[in-house]
Amino acid sequence: MKVLFVNTYESRGGAAIACRRLARAVSRAGVDVRLLVREPFSGVDQRISSVSSSRMARMLNFFRFAWERFTIFLYNRFSRRNLFAVSIANTGEDISRRKEVQEADVIHLHWVNQGFLSIKDIQRLTELGKPVVWTMHDMWPFTGICHYAWQCRRFEERCGCCPFLVSPGENDLSAQVLERKQKWKFSDISFVACSRWLCDNARKASLLQNSDVSNIPNPIDTNFWKPQNKQEVRKMFRFPEKRKLLLFVADNVSDTRKGIAYLYEALKILELKKADLIEKMSLVILGKRSRDVSLQSPFHTIPMGYLSDAKQICRLYSAVDLFVTPSLEDNLPNTVMEAMACGCPVVGFRIGGIPEMIDHLQNGYVAESRSSADLAKGIEEILFSENYFYYSTQARLKVQQSYAEPYIARQYMDLYQILLDKKYE
């Protein structure tokens, strides 16, 4: 069986990481996997190919990316607000004739936005007569233009009056793009959501009413992501050895969706409640612009900048005592899975797929959405609990039982086989 994974990026972003992990998992299970990406790739893995293999191709792909963003910018009356919160897929590259696509038995789409595949390009893939699987890493495949709809539910009937647009209306850009998507052959695509939350939303979407939608989470290699000696890794990072360490991680820590403002508010609540915590606790921040926002914390803060080395990130999870994810909208965060696999309990809001990962007061704490007070309560409850060792061991056990590579790979292999059997009936 030959399966082609298609994703915009090779390694940048959560979807790319999840895509690579799944490709490795099903490959280890015996499937011949190839990966096609838009960005120029490292060239280390021979199973990965790029549509940006020449200087001209790179220029064209950048133009496609820029043209889509400019169209959104123009439509939004030259406002940068929500410029990257939406995609319209008005341009892209036709990959249907590429050798990798022609040789594949199954085409497996992942995150294909930002000028990689247009709506028409996706339809061309469905017309090849091959099974097409689409793992949804956000809501875009079934909304008009947004990647996360927040409180908006118009995608359940018909988009329009979009809150992401400067001048929303019944026939605005979101309604127009949704109408273009309705021309897809959705019955020929098998959609997979990484979380039950995303699956439930997809099944309610008007666009997918006649489509097959299932729920299979992302995998993780629990032999790599595992606990390490806390004192040893703390010395490596030169962290305080006797303080309780909280960790906040985001690709860009200033991204409003990641909710660092709620974390700071929760820390201020803890400071007022227990003044002695100032000497007992530190906050570690990992991600772009971590140094810019670290001064806002009431507690001693250690900005780590951006880390790309997975081994170092794994050590970091083992070095800290608690991972806090105050995200306001998320699917099935890789960071939560990684932290738990390393035996680090997690505190997060009751949003998206996070409550599926954190079992309340079993391996972490699920705080009410946007409640800094409850977030503060969760941090205190887990961090200073007599049951901390129990929370830590249960966190790793949850990942081993629910997200380990062999378990997830088998579910996808069964799906591929079912689709291939249908094709040849």
Salt bridges, closest charged atoms under 4 A:
GLU10 OE2 - ARG20 NH1 3.43
ASP32 OD1 - ARG34 NH1 2.75
ASP45 OD2 - ARG47 NH2 3.05
GLU68 OE1 - ARG69 NH2 2.88
GLU93 OE1 - ARG64 NH1 3.40
ASP94 OD2 - ARG97 NH1 2.91
ASP94 OD2 - ARG124 NE 3.71
GLU100 OE2 - ARG98 NH2 3.10
GLU103 OE2 - LYS99 NZ 3.95
ASP121 OD1 - ARG124 NH1 2.69
ASP138 OD2 - HIS147 ND1 2.81
GLU156 OE2 - ARG153 NH2 2.51
GLU170 OE1 - ARG154 NH2 3.24
ASP221 OD2 - ARG28 NH1 3.30
ASP251 OD2 - LYS288 NZ 3.77
ASP276 OD2 - LYS280 NZ 2.91
ASP292 OD2 - ARG289 NE 3.13
ASP321 OD1 - LYS230 NZ 3.87
ASP321 OD2 - ARG234 NH2 2.62
ASP330 OD1 - ARG257 NH1 3.72
ASP330 OD2 - LYS258 NZ 3.15
GLU338 OE2 - ARG21 NH2 2.49
ASP359 OD1 - LYS398 NZ 3.23
GLU368 OE2 - ARG350 NE 3.29
GLU380 OE1 - LYS273 NZ 2.89
GLU380 OE2 - LYS274 NZ 2.78
GLU405 OE2 - ARG24 NE 3.04
GLU405 OE1 - ARG28 NH1 2.72
ASP414 OD1 - ARG410 NH1 3.21
